Amino acid sequence: MNVNIGEKADVVVIGGGPAGSTVSTLLVQHGCKVQLFERERFPRFHIGESLIPETYWVFKRLKMLDKMKASPFVKKYSVQFVNAQGKESAPFYFHDNKPHECSQTWQVIRSEFDTMMLDNAREQGVEVHQPARVLEVLFEGSRAVGVRVQAEDGSVREVQAKVVVDASGQSAMLQNRFKLRVWDPVLDKGAIWTYWQGAYRDTGRDEGATVVIQTTNKKGWWWYIPQHDNTVSVGVVAPFDYLFKGRGSHEQTYNEEVAACPAVQKRLAGAERATGYFATKDYSYRSKQVAGDGWVLIGDAFGFLDPLYSSGVLLALKSGELAADAIADGLAKGDVSAAQLGRWGEMFNKGVDRMRRLVCEYYDGFSFGKFVKHFPHLRGKITDLLIGDLFTDKVDEVWAPMESLYPPEKKGIPSWQQGAPSEAADRVNELFLPPGPLR
């Protein structure tokens, strides 16, 4: 095998999804020379269609706002919850809580959105190679110094870099290499979904709302996300064992769950299925660290939380933004140590912990309607969390009132505090318990 050696870049980015396109675009804006390698041709299918408002601020830095506004994507103004009895909450309108254009976001078809993001990176000067497969990250001792890449024609080359960013998604090259992955001890969920044409849509500013529908048996929930191509993404999320063990095909399980949920049945009346069935399993995890000497993990290559509040793309964009600023500062100072490149990790993890707690509270029976009824003055703080305003302690005042509503039978340690019964329990607790006063 012939290997071409000698190319150089300031930064190499592995993966061209939202995290990779974000970090590479912002690094180019900082004046860095960036090469990005994406193994697939775009457009390509990807789940995760619903954005939340805090993505606005990263889009603004990326110079993506005008493109998003001009896109055909459905505008999203709110999220609404439906309980197991089919009772609908009042919509949580983002603009009512924060009257700014940032409070309107979008429901996106990821094949189109991800292509827009990567094209935007190209336009701003990122050197994008696609399709191109990174075979391995190269190290000198413990420091990453580049990558070995295979092009579509089979040729292999090495690219030297001062920093390597792993944005390779759930394949998570470096996380797997260093055995950094820690599965969430509580959020052992799975999902089955498909797409429907002609399904029910609300009107006016509710037309683009994400609807979260609790299953009748309270074992899980449905997402209901309208798209601009007359399709609606409809998926069920539940514990892994319940959804995948001792049951039939994905199609059979999905249809059984639809039949058991009148609120979903009603919305799908008269609709036609537009695709086959998709499934994902065991997807809640995080890395033990965000960076090492010369390397950084972002997006799903660092971790994935849960689809409940549509935080995936926000966390991809936010980790890309924070990593880009740390990398650019490090390159300017000649410091690509783990401490410098990962300086954003503690703050980022605290934000993820806040969203994780809200997810766990929902799975433990938290009712948005009941909470707002008892604490109407905190409706805005709950909406802040749903918007994705996670990286500030101002939202932490919701937790004590939330605990005050725990039923008497909710004894012992709440699920958001539970660790794994293994030798890694202490490390899992360190990773997943909420910060500071939430402990």
Order of alpha helices (4+ residues) and beta strands (2+ residues): beta-alpha-beta-alpha-alpha-beta-beta-beta-alpha-beta-alpha-beta-beta-beta-beta-alpha-beta-beta-beta-beta-beta-alpha-alpha-alpha-beta-beta-beta-beta-beta-beta-alpha-alpha-alpha-alpha-alpha-alpha-alpha
